Amino acid sequence: MGVRTVSATEAAKNFGSILTEVRERAAEYVVEHRGKAVARISPEEDRTLTVKEFLALVADRPWPPLDEECLRAIEEGVALWNREEVPRSPWER
């Protein structure tokens, strides 16, 4: 599926449908205003990290060495970040 170009007016009128296409089909849209591209609507990148990947990102930083307590806190934070989101039940009030 290629990038679709829409006018700002069309994007405003069909914003809900455009978001559905982006979410469900990974569609990408370029929004034009007066014939010039001004915005892009595309799926958000998956930002899931493993602890190993996180540590590799921070390895070159000039931080003090990471002790066991710090590593445990990082693992808890990464696990919290990576948890699956459970949609709210439509039956709850």
PyMOL Python script that loads the backbone (N, CA, C, O; Angstrom):
from pymol import cmd

cmd.read_pdbstr("""\
ATOM      1  N   MET A   1       0.846  -1.171   0.000  1.00  0.00           N
ATOM      2  CA  MET A   1       0.000   0.000   0.000  1.00  0.00           C
ATOM      3  C   MET A   1       0.893   1.236   0.000  1.00  0.00           C
ATOM      4  O   MET A   1       1.756   1.377   0.866  1.00  0.00           O
ATOM      5  N   GLY A   2       0.695   2.115  -0.948  1.00  0.00           N
ATOM      6  CA  GLY A   2       1.516   3.313  -1.058  1.00  0.00           C
ATOM      7  C   GLY A   2       1.002   4.440  -0.179  1.00  0.00           C
ATOM      8  O   GLY A   2      -0.004   4.304   0.517  1.00  0.00           O
ATOM      9  N   VAL A   3       1.702   5.530  -0.227  1.00  0.00           N
ATOM     10  CA  VAL A   3       1.312   6.714   0.523  1.00  0.00           C
ATOM     11  C   VAL A   3       0.205   7.416  -0.245  1.00  0.00           C
ATOM     12  O   VAL A   3       0.326   7.656  -1.446  1.00  0.00           O
ATOM     13  N   ARG A   4      -0.856   7.737   0.445  1.00  0.00           N
ATOM     14  CA  ARG A   4      -1.973   8.436  -0.185  1.00  0.00           C
ATOM     15  C   ARG A   4      -1.869   9.922   0.134  1.00  0.00           C
ATOM     16  O   ARG A   4      -1.494  10.302   1.243  1.00  0.00           O
ATOM     17  N   THR A   5      -2.200  10.749  -0.832  1.00  0.00           N
ATOM     18  CA  THR A   5      -2.185  12.195  -0.637  1.00  0.00           C
ATOM     19  C   THR A   5      -3.620  12.684  -0.559  1.00  0.00           C
ATOM     20  O   THR A   5      -4.457  12.341  -1.393  1.00  0.00           O
ATOM     21  N   VAL A   6      -3.893  13.503   0.472  1.00  0.00           N
ATOM     22  CA  VAL A   6      -5.234  14.070   0.649  1.00  0.00           C
ATOM     23  C   VAL A   6      -5.097  15.554   0.943  1.00  0.00           C
ATOM     24  O   VAL A   6      -4.085  16.004   1.480  1.00  0.00           O
ATOM     25  N   SER A   7      -6.128  16.306   0.586  1.00  0.00           N
ATOM     26  CA  SER A   7      -6.131  17.729   0.909  1.00  0.00           C
ATOM     27  C   SER A   7      -6.448  17.898   2.394  1.00  0.00           C
ATOM     28  O   SER A   7      -6.992  16.991   3.024  1.00  0.00           O
ATOM     29  N   ALA A   8      -6.113  19.038   2.940  1.00  0.00           N
ATOM     30  CA  ALA A   8      -6.401  19.310   4.343  1.00  0.00           C
ATOM     31  C   ALA A   8      -7.906  19.239   4.596  1.00  0.00           C
ATOM     32  O   ALA A   8      -8.337  18.757   5.643  1.00  0.00           O
ATOM     33  N   THR A   9      -8.694  19.710   3.659  1.00  0.00           N
ATOM     34  CA  THR A   9     -10.153  19.670   3.803  1.00  0.00           C
ATOM     35  C   THR A   9     -10.644  18.230   3.846  1.00  0.00           C
ATOM     36  O   THR A   9     -11.461  17.867   4.693  1.00  0.00           O
ATOM     37  N   GLU A  10     -10.138  17.409   2.922  1.00  0.00           N
ATOM     38  CA  GLU A  10     -10.529  15.999   2.891  1.00  0.00           C
ATOM     39  C   GLU A  10     -10.090  15.290   4.174  1.00  0.00           C
ATOM     40  O   GLU A  10     -10.838  14.481   4.723  1.00  0.00           O
ATOM     41  N   ALA A  11      -8.883  15.592   4.652  1.00  0.00           N
ATOM     42  CA  ALA A  11      -8.386  14.981   5.885  1.00  0.00           C
ATOM     43  C   ALA A  11      -9.268  15.364   7.067  1.00  0.00           C
ATOM     44  O   ALA A  11      -9.566  14.523   7.915  1.00  0.00           O
ATOM     45  N   ALA A  12      -9.684  16.618   7.129  1.00  0.00           N
ATOM     46  CA  ALA A  12     -10.542  17.070   8.226  1.00  0.00           C
ATOM     47  C   ALA A  12     -11.906  16.382   8.182  1.00  0.00           C
ATOM     48  O   ALA A  12     -12.432  15.968   9.215  1.00  0.00           O
ATOM     49  N   LYS A  13     -12.463  16.265   7.001  1.00  0.00           N
ATOM     50  CA  LYS A  13     -13.779  15.641   6.858  1.00  0.00           C
ATOM     51  C   LYS A  13     -13.753  14.147   7.153  1.00  0.00           C
ATOM     52  O   LYS A  13     -14.742  13.593   7.633  1.00  0.00           O
ATOM     53  N   ASN A  14     -12.629  13.489   6.869  1.00  0.00           N
ATOM     54  CA  ASN A  14     -12.547  12.033   6.984  1.00  0.00           C
ATOM     55  C   ASN A  14     -11.513  11.573   8.011  1.00  0.00           C
ATOM     56  O   ASN A  14     -10.980  10.469   7.898  1.00  0.00           O
ATOM     57  N   PHE A  15     -11.227  12.409   9.009  1.00  0.00           N
ATOM     58  CA  PHE A  15     -10.141  12.111   9.931  1.00  0.00           C
ATOM     59  C   PHE A  15     -10.319  10.767  10.634  1.00  0.00           C
ATOM     60  O   PHE A  15      -9.360  10.005  10.758  1.00  0.00           O
ATOM     61  N   GLY A  16     -11.522  10.471  11.091  1.00  0.00           N
ATOM     62  CA  GLY A  16     -11.777   9.187  11.761  1.00  0.00           C
ATOM     63  C   GLY A  16     -11.500   8.006  10.848  1.00  0.00           C
ATOM     64  O   GLY A  16     -10.894   7.022  11.271  1.00  0.00           O
ATOM     65  N   SER A  17     -11.933   8.094   9.615  1.00  0.00           N
ATOM     66  CA  SER A  17     -11.697   7.013   8.646  1.00  0.00           C
ATOM     67  C   SER A  17     -10.214   6.870   8.322  1.00  0.00           C
ATOM     68  O   SER A  17      -9.709   5.759   8.162  1.00  0.00           O
ATOM     69  N   ILE A  18      -9.527   7.996   8.229  1.00  0.00           N
ATOM     70  CA  ILE A  18      -8.089   7.961   7.949  1.00  0.00           C
ATOM     71  C   ILE A  18      -7.362   7.274   9.098  1.00  0.00           C
ATOM     72  O   ILE A  18      -6.499   6.429   8.863  1.00  0.00           O
ATOM     73  N   LEU A  19      -7.701   7.627  10.340  1.00  0.00           N
ATOM     74  CA  LEU A  19      -7.059   6.991  11.492  1.00  0.00           C
ATOM     75  C   LEU A  19      -7.336   5.495  11.529  1.00  0.00           C
ATOM     76  O   LEU A  19      -6.457   4.713  11.891  1.00  0.00           O
ATOM     77  N   THR A  20      -8.529   5.093  11.165  1.00  0.00           N
ATOM     78  CA  THR A  20      -8.855   3.666  11.119  1.00  0.00           C
ATOM     79  C   THR A  20      -7.981   2.956  10.099  1.00  0.00           C
ATOM     80  O   THR A  20      -7.466   1.871  10.371  1.00  0.00           O
ATOM     81  N   GLU A  21      -7.810   3.553   8.933  1.00  0.00           N
ATOM     82  CA  GLU A  21      -6.952   2.968   7.890  1.00  0.00           C
ATOM     83  C   GLU A  21      -5.504   2.860   8.375  1.00  0.00           C
ATOM     84  O   GLU A  21      -4.836   1.854   8.138  1.00  0.00           O
ATOM     85  N   VAL A  22      -5.035   3.893   9.047  1.00  0.00           N
ATOM     86  CA  VAL A  22      -3.659   3.888   9.562  1.00  0.00           C
ATOM     87  C   VAL A  22      -3.492   2.782  10.598  1.00  0.00           C
ATOM     88  O   VAL A  22      -2.517   2.032  10.559  1.00  0.00           O
ATOM     89  N   ARG A  23      -4.444   2.678  11.525  1.00  0.00           N
ATOM     90  CA  ARG A  23      -4.361   1.681  12.591  1.00  0.00           C
ATOM     91  C   ARG A  23      -4.510   0.262  12.064  1.00  0.00           C
ATOM     92  O   ARG A  23      -3.722  -0.611  12.429  1.00  0.00           O
ATOM     93  N   GLU A  24      -5.495   0.012  11.222  1.00  0.00           N
ATOM     94  CA  GLU A  24      -5.821  -1.349  10.813  1.00  0.00           C
ATOM     95  C   GLU A  24      -5.043  -1.839   9.596  1.00  0.00           C
ATOM     96  O   GLU A  24      -4.822  -3.041   9.450  1.00  0.00           O
ATOM     97  N   ARG A  25      -4.630  -0.933   8.730  1.00  0.00           N
ATOM     98  CA  ARG A  25      -3.964  -1.355   7.493  1.00  0.00           C
ATOM     99  C   ARG A  25      -2.574  -0.754   7.319  1.00  0.00           C
ATOM    100  O   ARG A  25      -1.946  -0.909   6.272  1.00  0.00           O
ATOM    101  N   ALA A  26      -2.100  -0.062   8.366  1.00  0.00           N
ATOM    102  CA  ALA A  26      -0.789   0.591   8.322  1.00  0.00           C
ATOM    103  C   ALA A  26      -0.674   1.540   7.124  1.00  0.00           C
ATOM    104  O   ALA A  26       0.397   1.689   6.535  1.00  0.00           O
ATOM    105  N   ALA A  27      -1.789   2.175   6.778  1.00  0.00           N
ATOM    106  CA  ALA A  27      -1.803   3.136   5.669  1.00  0.00           C
ATOM    107  C   ALA A  27      -1.030   4.392   6.068  1.00  0.00           C
ATOM    108  O   ALA A  27      -0.904   4.713   7.250  1.00  0.00           O
ATOM    109  N   GLU A  28      -0.519   5.090   5.066  1.00  0.00           N
ATOM    110  CA  GLU A  28       0.166   6.362   5.289  1.00  0.00           C
ATOM    111  C   GLU A  28      -0.494   7.425   4.426  1.00  0.00           C
ATOM    112  O   GLU A  28      -0.852   7.176   3.275  1.00  0.00           O
ATOM    113  N   TYR A  29      -0.649   8.604   4.992  1.00  0.00           N
ATOM    114  CA  TYR A  29      -1.256   9.717   4.284  1.00  0.00           C
ATOM    115  C   TYR A  29      -0.350  10.934   4.356  1.00  0.00           C
ATOM    116  O   TYR A  29       0.282  11.190   5.380  1.00  0.00           O
ATOM    117  N   VAL A  30      -0.293  11.682   3.259  1.00  0.00           N
ATOM    118  CA  VAL A  30       0.341  12.989   3.246  1.00  0.00           C
ATOM    119  C   VAL A  30      -0.786  13.997   3.083  1.00  0.00           C
ATOM    120  O   VAL A  30      -1.612  13.883   2.176  1.00  0.00           O
ATOM    121  N   VAL A  31      -0.811  14.978   3.967  1.00  0.00           N
ATOM    122  CA  VAL A  31      -1.852  16.001   3.935  1.00  0.00           C
ATOM    123  C   VAL A  31      -1.282  17.245   3.265  1.00  0.00           C
ATOM    124  O   VAL A  31      -0.229  17.752   3.653  1.00  0.00           O
ATOM    125  N   GLU A  32      -2.001  17.726   2.251  1.00  0.00           N
ATOM    126  CA  GLU A  32      -1.568  18.913   1.526  1.00  0.00           C
ATOM    127  C   GLU A  32      -2.470  20.095   1.845  1.00  0.00           C
ATOM    128  O   GLU A  32      -3.678  19.948   2.030  1.00  0.00           O
ATOM    129  N   HIS A  33      -1.862  21.255   1.906  1.00  0.00           N
ATOM    130  CA  HIS A  33      -2.602  22.508   2.066  1.00  0.00           C
ATOM    131  C   HIS A  33      -2.165  23.426   0.939  1.00  0.00           C
ATOM    132  O   HIS A  33      -0.989  23.771   0.816  1.00  0.00           O
ATOM    133  N   ARG A  34      -3.124  23.812   0.126  1.00  0.00           N
ATOM    134  CA  ARG A  34      -2.850  24.650  -1.049  1.00  0.00           C
ATOM    135  C   ARG A  34      -1.804  24.012  -1.960  1.00  0.00           C
ATOM    136  O   ARG A  34      -0.928  24.686  -2.504  1.00  0.00           O
ATOM    137  N   GLY A  35      -1.924  22.681  -2.110  1.00  0.00           N
ATOM    138  CA  GLY A  35      -1.058  21.953  -3.027  1.00  0.00           C
ATOM    139  C   GLY A  35       0.333  21.630  -2.499  1.00  0.00           C
ATOM    140  O   GLY A  35       1.157  21.065  -3.219  1.00  0.00           O
ATOM    141  N   LYS A  36       0.596  21.984  -1.250  1.00  0.00           N
ATOM    142  CA  LYS A  36       1.920  21.728  -0.677  1.00  0.00           C
ATOM    143  C   LYS A  36       1.791  20.769   0.510  1.00  0.00           C
ATOM    144  O   LYS A  36       0.937  20.956   1.376  1.00  0.00           O
ATOM    145  N   ALA A  37       2.649  19.737   0.543  1.00  0.00           N
ATOM    146  CA  ALA A  37       2.626  18.766   1.641  1.00  0.00           C
ATOM    147  C   ALA A  37       2.985  19.462   2.947  1.00  0.00           C
ATOM    148  O   ALA A  37       3.998  20.157   3.030  1.00  0.00           O
ATOM    149  N   VAL A  38       2.140  19.271   3.978  1.00  0.00           N
ATOM    150  CA  VAL A  38       2.388  19.921   5.267  1.00  0.00           C
ATOM    151  C   VAL A  38       2.422  18.940   6.433  1.00  0.00           C
ATOM    152  O   VAL A  38       2.922  19.277   7.506  1.00  0.00           O
ATOM    153  N   ALA A  39       1.902  17.742   6.241  1.00  0.00           N
ATOM    154  CA  ALA A  39       1.873  16.780   7.349  1.00  0.00           C
ATOM    155  C   ALA A  39       1.815  15.360   6.809  1.00  0.00           C
ATOM    156  O   ALA A  39       1.410  15.119   5.672  1.00  0.00           O
ATOM    157  N   ARG A  40       2.234  14.427   7.660  1.00  0.00           N
ATOM    158  CA  ARG A  40       2.167  13.007   7.326  1.00  0.00           C
ATOM    159  C   ARG A  40       1.462  12.302   8.471  1.00  0.00           C
ATOM    160  O   ARG A  40       1.754  12.554   9.640  1.00  0.00           O
ATOM    161  N   ILE A  41       0.539  11.426   8.135  1.00  0.00           N
ATOM    162  CA  ILE A  41      -0.146  10.596   9.126  1.00  0.00           C
ATOM    163  C   ILE A  41       0.262   9.158   8.837  1.00  0.00           C
ATOM    164  O   ILE A  41      -0.032   8.622   7.768  1.00  0.00           O
ATOM    165  N   SER A  42       0.943   8.538   9.798  1.00  0.00           N
ATOM    166  CA  SER A  42       1.443   7.182   9.601  1.00  0.00           C
ATOM    167  C   SER A  42       1.414   6.434  10.929  1.00  0.00           C
ATOM    168  O   SER A  42       1.298   7.050  11.988  1.00  0.00           O
ATOM    169  N   PRO A  43       1.519   5.104  10.875  1.00  0.00           N
ATOM    170  CA  PRO A  43       1.499   4.321  12.110  1.00  0.00           C
ATOM    171  C   PRO A  43       2.688   4.670  12.999  1.00  0.00           C
ATOM    172  O   PRO A  43       3.777   4.978  12.514  1.00  0.00           O
ATOM    173  N   GLU A  44       2.460   4.616  14.286  1.00  0.00           N
ATOM    174  CA  GLU A  44       3.519   4.833  15.266  1.00  0.00           C
ATOM    175  C   GLU A  44       4.444   3.634  15.258  1.00  0.00           C
ATOM    176  O   GLU A  44       3.993   2.497  15.125  1.00  0.00           O
ATOM    177  N   GLU A  45       5.743   3.884  15.401  1.00  0.00           N
ATOM    178  CA  GLU A  45       6.709   2.795  15.443  1.00  0.00           C
ATOM    179  C   GLU A  45       6.569   2.030  16.748  1.00  0.00           C
ATOM    180  O   GLU A  45       6.240   2.605  17.786  1.00  0.00           O
ATOM    181  N   ASP A  46       6.821   0.733  16.687  1.00  0.00           N
ATOM    182  CA  ASP A  46       6.835  -0.094  17.885  1.00  0.00           C
ATOM    183  C   ASP A  46       8.105   0.233  18.653  1.00  0.00           C
ATOM    184  O   ASP A  46       9.206   0.104  18.118  1.00  0.00           O
ATOM    185  N   ARG A  47       7.958   0.658  19.912  1.00  0.00           N
ATOM    186  CA  ARG A  47       9.123   1.077  20.686  1.00  0.00           C
ATOM    187  C   ARG A  47       9.442   0.083  21.800  1.00  0.00           C
ATOM    188  O   ARG A  47       9.928   0.475  22.861  1.00  0.00           O
ATOM    189  N   THR A  48       9.176  -1.180  21.568  1.00  0.00           N
ATOM    190  CA  THR A  48       9.455  -2.201  22.569  1.00  0.00           C
ATOM    191  C   THR A  48      10.955  -2.460  22.634  1.00  0.00           C
ATOM    192  O   THR A  48      11.607  -2.656  21.609  1.00  0.00           O
ATOM    193  N   LEU A  49      11.492  -2.460  23.847  1.00  0.00           N
ATOM    194  CA  LEU A  49      12.916  -2.730  24.056  1.00  0.00           C
ATOM    195  C   LEU A  49      13.088  -3.884  25.025  1.00  0.00           C
ATOM    196  O   LEU A  49      12.303  -4.054  25.959  1.00  0.00           O
ATOM    197  N   THR A  50      14.110  -4.664  24.794  1.00  0.00           N
ATOM    198  CA  THR A  50      14.507  -5.641  25.807  1.00  0.00           C
ATOM    199  C   THR A  50      15.465  -4.931  26.749  1.00  0.00           C
ATOM    200  O   THR A  50      15.970  -3.853  26.434  1.00  0.00           O
ATOM    201  N   VAL A  51      15.713  -5.530  27.898  1.00  0.00           N
ATOM    202  CA  VAL A  51      16.661  -4.948  28.843  1.00  0.00           C
ATOM    203  C   VAL A  51      18.038  -4.848  28.190  1.00  0.00           C
ATOM    204  O   VAL A  51      18.740  -3.852  28.360  1.00  0.00           O
ATOM    205  N   LYS A  52      18.419  -5.880  27.446  1.00  0.00           N
ATOM    206  CA  LYS A  52      19.723  -5.882  26.776  1.00  0.00           C
ATOM    207  C   LYS A  52      19.825  -4.705  25.796  1.00  0.00           C
ATOM    208  O   LYS A  52      20.856  -4.035  25.741  1.00  0.00           O
ATOM    209  N   GLU A  53      18.757  -4.452  25.024  1.00  0.00           N
ATOM    210  CA  GLU A  53      18.759  -3.330  24.078  1.00  0.00           C
ATOM    211  C   GLU A  53      18.849  -1.991  24.813  1.00  0.00           C
ATOM    212  O   GLU A  53      19.565  -1.085  24.386  1.00  0.00           O
ATOM    213  N   PHE A  54      18.120  -1.881  25.914  1.00  0.00           N
ATOM    214  CA  PHE A  54      18.156  -0.653  26.704  1.00  0.00           C
ATOM    215  C   PHE A  54      19.565  -0.399  27.234  1.00  0.00           C
ATOM    216  O   PHE A  54      20.083   0.713  27.135  1.00  0.00           O
ATOM    217  N   LEU A  55      20.178  -1.438  27.794  1.00  0.00           N
ATOM    218  CA  LEU A  55      21.524  -1.285  28.335  1.00  0.00           C
ATOM    219  C   LEU A  55      22.522  -0.916  27.245  1.00  0.00           C
ATOM    220  O   LEU A  55      23.460  -0.160  27.494  1.00  0.00           O
ATOM    221  N   ALA A  56      22.327  -1.445  26.037  1.00  0.00           N
ATOM    222  CA  ALA A  56      23.195  -1.084  24.923  1.00  0.00           C
ATOM    223  C   ALA A  56      23.029   0.399  24.575  1.00  0.00           C
ATOM    224  O   ALA A  56      23.999   1.062  24.207  1.00  0.00           O
ATOM    225  N   LEU A  57      21.807   0.917  24.688  1.00  0.00           N
ATOM    226  CA  LEU A  57      21.567   2.333  24.402  1.00  0.00           C
ATOM    227  C   LEU A  57      22.264   3.239  25.409  1.00  0.00           C
ATOM    228  O   LEU A  57      22.779   4.298  25.048  1.00  0.00           O
ATOM    229  N   VAL A  58      22.277   2.825  26.663  1.00  0.00           N
ATOM    230  CA  VAL A  58      22.852   3.681  27.705  1.00  0.00           C
ATOM    231  C   VAL A  58      24.314   3.367  27.996  1.00  0.00           C
ATOM    232  O   VAL A  58      24.937   4.051  28.808  1.00  0.00           O
ATOM    233  N   ALA A  59      24.864   2.360  27.357  1.00  0.00           N
ATOM    234  CA  ALA A  59      26.233   1.927  27.645  1.00  0.00           C
ATOM    235  C   ALA A  59      27.262   3.020  27.387  1.00  0.00           C
ATOM    236  O   ALA A  59      28.245   3.121  28.121  1.00  0.00           O
ATOM    237  N   ASP A  60      27.058   3.831  26.371  1.00  0.00           N
ATOM    238  CA  ASP A  60      28.031   4.857  26.017  1.00  0.00           C
ATOM    239  C   ASP A  60      27.821   6.176  26.754  1.00  0.00           C
ATOM    240  O   ASP A  60      28.554   7.139  26.527  1.00  0.00           O
ATOM    241  N   ARG A  61      26.840   6.224  27.621  1.00  0.00           N
ATOM    242  CA  ARG A  61      26.562   7.444  28.371  1.00  0.00           C
ATOM    243  C   ARG A  61      27.552   7.569  29.534  1.00  0.00           C
ATOM    244  O   ARG A  61      27.969   6.557  30.097  1.00  0.00           O
ATOM    245  N   PRO A  62      27.926   8.786  29.893  1.00  0.00           N
ATOM    246  CA  PRO A  62      28.863   8.975  31.005  1.00  0.00           C
ATOM    247  C   PRO A  62      28.168   8.902  32.363  1.00  0.00           C
ATOM    248  O   PRO A  62      28.222   9.852  33.145  1.00  0.00           O
ATOM    249  N   TRP A  63      27.521   7.781  32.639  1.00  0.00           N
ATOM    250  CA  TRP A  63      26.818   7.584  33.901  1.00  0.00           C
ATOM    251  C   TRP A  63      27.656   6.698  34.812  1.00  0.00           C
ATOM    252  O   TRP A  63      28.535   5.971  34.350  1.00  0.00           O
ATOM    253  N   PRO A  64      27.378   6.764  36.094  1.00  0.00           N
ATOM    254  CA  PRO A  64      28.094   5.863  37.000  1.00  0.00           C
ATOM    255  C   PRO A  64      27.711   4.413  36.699  1.00  0.00           C
ATOM    256  O   PRO A  64      26.675   4.163  36.083  1.00  0.00           O
ATOM    257  N   PRO A  65      28.537   3.458  37.126  1.00  0.00           N
ATOM    258  CA  PRO A  65      28.223   2.048  36.870  1.00  0.00           C
ATOM    259  C   PRO A  65      26.859   1.675  37.460  1.00  0.00           C
ATOM    260  O   PRO A  65      26.437   2.213  38.484  1.00  0.00           O
ATOM    261  N   LEU A  66      26.190   0.748  36.790  1.00  0.00           N
ATOM    262  CA  LEU A  66      24.866   0.309  37.235  1.00  0.00           C
ATOM    263  C   LEU A  66      25.019  -0.833  38.232  1.00  0.00           C
ATOM    264  O   LEU A  66      25.617  -1.863  37.921  1.00  0.00           O
ATOM    265  N   ASP A  67      24.474  -0.644  39.435  1.00  0.00           N
ATOM    266  CA  ASP A  67      24.527  -1.717  40.427  1.00  0.00           C
ATOM    267  C   ASP A  67      23.300  -2.613  40.281  1.00  0.00           C
ATOM    268  O   ASP A  67      22.432  -2.349  39.449  1.00  0.00           O
ATOM    269  N   GLU A  68      23.226  -3.667  41.084  1.00  0.00           N
ATOM    270  CA  GLU A  68      22.120  -4.645  40.977  1.00  0.00           C
ATOM    271  C   GLU A  68      20.762  -3.993  41.210  1.00  0.00           C
ATOM    272  O   GLU A  68      19.803  -4.305  40.504  1.00  0.00           O
ATOM    273  N   GLU A  69      20.665  -3.103  42.176  1.00  0.00           N
ATOM    274  CA  GLU A  69      19.385  -2.436  42.469  1.00  0.00           C
ATOM    275  C   GLU A  69      18.932  -1.600  41.273  1.00  0.00           C
ATOM    276  O   GLU A  69      17.754  -1.596  40.916  1.00  0.00           O
ATOM    277  N   CYS A  70      19.874  -0.901  40.666  1.00  0.00           N
ATOM    278  CA  CYS A  70      19.552  -0.089  39.496  1.00  0.00           C
ATOM    279  C   CYS A  70      19.117  -0.973  38.331  1.00  0.00           C
ATOM    280  O   CYS A  70      18.138  -0.665  37.653  1.00  0.00           O
ATOM    281  N   LEU A  71      19.837  -2.070  38.095  1.00  0.00           N
ATOM    282  CA  LEU A  71      19.474  -2.984  37.010  1.00  0.00           C
ATOM    283  C   LEU A  71      18.087  -3.580  37.223  1.00  0.00           C
ATOM    284  O   LEU A  71      17.320  -3.735  36.273  1.00  0.00           O
ATOM    285  N   ARG A  72      17.769  -3.913  38.466  1.00  0.00           N
ATOM    286  CA  ARG A  72      16.452  -4.457  38.793  1.00  0.00           C
ATOM    287  C   ARG A  72      15.365  -3.411  38.503  1.00  0.00           C
ATOM    288  O   ARG A  72      14.312  -3.739  37.957  1.00  0.00           O
ATOM    289  N   ALA A  73      15.629  -2.159  38.871  1.00  0.00           N
ATOM    290  CA  ALA A  73      14.667  -1.081  38.602  1.00  0.00           C
ATOM    291  C   ALA A  73      14.486  -0.879  37.102  1.00  0.00           C
ATOM    292  O   ALA A  73      13.370  -0.645  36.637  1.00  0.00           O
ATOM    293  N   ILE A  74      15.574  -0.968  36.347  1.00  0.00           N
ATOM    294  CA  ILE A  74      15.477  -0.838  34.889  1.00  0.00           C
ATOM    295  C   ILE A  74      14.641  -1.976  34.319  1.00  0.00           C
ATOM    296  O   ILE A  74      13.783  -1.739  33.468  1.00  0.00           O
ATOM    297  N   GLU A  75      14.872  -3.197  34.767  1.00  0.00           N
ATOM    298  CA  GLU A  75      14.093  -4.336  34.277  1.00  0.00           C
ATOM    299  C   GLU A  75      12.612  -4.155  34.590  1.00  0.00           C
ATOM    300  O   GLU A  75      11.762  -4.463  33.755  1.00  0.00           O
ATOM    301  N   GLU A  76      12.296  -3.662  35.775  1.00  0.00           N
ATOM    302  CA  GLU A  76      10.891  -3.418  36.128  1.00  0.00           C
ATOM    303  C   GLU A  76      10.289  -2.345  35.231  1.00  0.00           C
ATOM    304  O   GLU A  76       9.148  -2.467  34.785  1.00  0.00           O
ATOM    305  N   GLY A  77      11.058  -1.298  34.970  1.00  0.00           N
ATOM    306  CA  GLY A  77      10.569  -0.229  34.097  1.00  0.00           C
ATOM    307  C   GLY A  77      10.341  -0.704  32.677  1.00  0.00           C
ATOM    308  O   GLY A  77       9.335  -0.361  32.056  1.00  0.00           O
ATOM    309  N   VAL A  78      11.267  -1.488  32.162  1.00  0.00           N
ATOM    310  CA  VAL A  78      11.123  -2.011  30.801  1.00  0.00           C
ATOM    311  C   VAL A  78       9.932  -2.968  30.732  1.00  0.00           C
ATOM    312  O   VAL A  78       9.175  -2.944  29.762  1.00  0.00           O
ATOM    313  N   ALA A  79       9.764  -3.805  31.749  1.00  0.00           N
ATOM    314  CA  ALA A  79       8.622  -4.728  31.773  1.00  0.00           C
ATOM    315  C   ALA A  79       7.305  -3.945  31.802  1.00  0.00           C
ATOM    316  O   ALA A  79       6.337  -4.314  31.137  1.00  0.00           O
ATOM    317  N   LEU A  80       7.286  -2.874  32.573  1.00  0.00           N
ATOM    318  CA  LEU A  80       6.084  -2.034  32.633  1.00  0.00           C
ATOM    319  C   LEU A  80       5.826  -1.385  31.278  1.00  0.00           C
ATOM    320  O   LEU A  80       4.684  -1.340  30.821  1.00  0.00           O
ATOM    321  N   TRP A  81       6.869  -0.887  30.638  1.00  0.00           N
ATOM    322  CA  TRP A  81       6.749  -0.253  29.318  1.00  0.00           C
ATOM    323  C   TRP A  81       6.266  -1.250  28.272  1.00  0.00           C
ATOM    324  O   TRP A  81       5.476  -0.895  27.397  1.00  0.00           O
ATOM    325  N   ASN A  82       6.733  -2.491  28.353  1.00  0.00           N
ATOM    326  CA  ASN A  82       6.421  -3.508  27.346  1.00  0.00           C
ATOM    327  C   ASN A  82       5.141  -4.271  27.613  1.00  0.00           C
ATOM    328  O   ASN A  82       4.765  -5.125  26.811  1.00  0.00           O
ATOM    329  N   ARG A  83       4.463  -3.995  28.705  1.00  0.00           N
ATOM    330  CA  ARG A  83       3.259  -4.775  29.006  1.00  0.00           C
ATOM    331  C   ARG A  83       2.207  -4.530  27.932  1.00  0.00           C
ATOM    332  O   ARG A  83       2.122  -3.452  27.343  1.00  0.00           O
ATOM    333  N   GLU A  84       1.420  -5.556  27.702  1.00  0.00           N
ATOM    334  CA  GLU A  84       0.367  -5.429  26.700  1.00  0.00           C
ATOM    335  C   GLU A  84      -0.778  -4.624  27.280  1.00  0.00           C
ATOM    336  O   GLU A  84      -1.157  -4.788  28.440  1.00  0.00           O
ATOM    337  N   GLU A  85      -1.310  -3.763  26.456  1.00  0.00           N
ATOM    338  CA  GLU A  85      -2.445  -2.970  26.898  1.00  0.00           C
ATOM    339  C   GLU A  85      -3.708  -3.806  26.744  1.00  0.00           C
ATOM    340  O   GLU A  85      -3.957  -4.399  25.694  1.00  0.00           O
ATOM    341  N   VAL A  86      -4.479  -3.841  27.784  1.00  0.00           N
ATOM    342  CA  VAL A  86      -5.739  -4.574  27.743  1.00  0.00           C
ATOM    343  C   VAL A  86      -6.839  -3.535  27.529  1.00  0.00           C
ATOM    344  O   VAL A  86      -6.999  -2.621  28.338  1.00  0.00           O
ATOM    345  N   PRO A  87      -7.591  -3.674  26.447  1.00  0.00           N
ATOM    346  CA  PRO A  87      -8.633  -2.690  26.201  1.00  0.00           C
ATOM    347  C   PRO A  87      -9.697  -2.737  27.295  1.00  0.00           C
ATOM    348  O   PRO A  87     -10.046  -3.805  27.798  1.00  0.00           O
ATOM    349  N   ARG A  88     -10.197  -1.572  27.645  1.00  0.00           N
ATOM    350  CA  ARG A  88     -11.272  -1.513  28.635  1.00  0.00           C
ATOM    351  C   ARG A  88     -12.508  -2.196  28.083  1.00  0.00           C
ATOM    352  O   ARG A  88     -12.804  -2.125  26.890  1.00  0.00           O
ATOM    353  N   SER A  89     -13.205  -2.845  28.964  1.00  0.00           N
ATOM    354  CA  SER A  89     -14.449  -3.499  28.557  1.00  0.00           C
ATOM    355  C   SER A  89     -15.498  -2.431  28.249  1.00  0.00           C
ATOM    356  O   SER A  89     -15.671  -1.493  29.028  1.00  0.00           O
ATOM    357  N   PRO A  90     -16.196  -2.563  27.122  1.00  0.00           N
ATOM    358  CA  PRO A  90     -17.240  -1.584  26.818  1.00  0.00           C
ATOM    359  C   PRO A  90     -18.416  -1.696  27.792  1.00  0.00           C
ATOM    360  O   PRO A  90     -19.290  -0.830  27.822  1.00  0.00           O
ATOM    361  N   TRP A  91     -18.429  -2.761  28.581  1.00  0.00           N
ATOM    362  CA  TRP A  91     -19.538  -2.986  29.523  1.00  0.00           C
ATOM    363  C   TRP A  91     -19.283  -2.315  30.870  1.00  0.00           C
ATOM    364  O   TRP A  91     -20.202  -2.186  31.679  1.00  0.00           O
ATOM    365  N   GLU A  92     -18.030  -1.881  31.122  1.00  0.00           N
ATOM    366  CA  GLU A  92     -17.736  -1.182  32.359  1.00  0.00           C
ATOM    367  C   GLU A  92     -18.228   0.242  32.305  1.00  0.00           C
ATOM    368  O   GLU A  92     -18.277   0.853  31.238  1.00  0.00           O
ATOM    369  N   ARG A  93     -18.588   0.763  33.442  1.00  0.00           N
ATOM    370  CA  ARG A  93     -18.999   2.171  33.504  1.00  0.00           C
ATOM    371  C   ARG A  93     -18.113   2.926  34.422  1.00  0.00           C
ATOM    372  O   ARG A  93     -18.297   4.128  34.608  1.00  0.00           O
TER     373      ARG A  93
END
""", "prot")
cmd.dss("prot")
cmd.show_as("cartoon", "prot")
cmd.util.cbc("prot")
cmd.orient("prot")
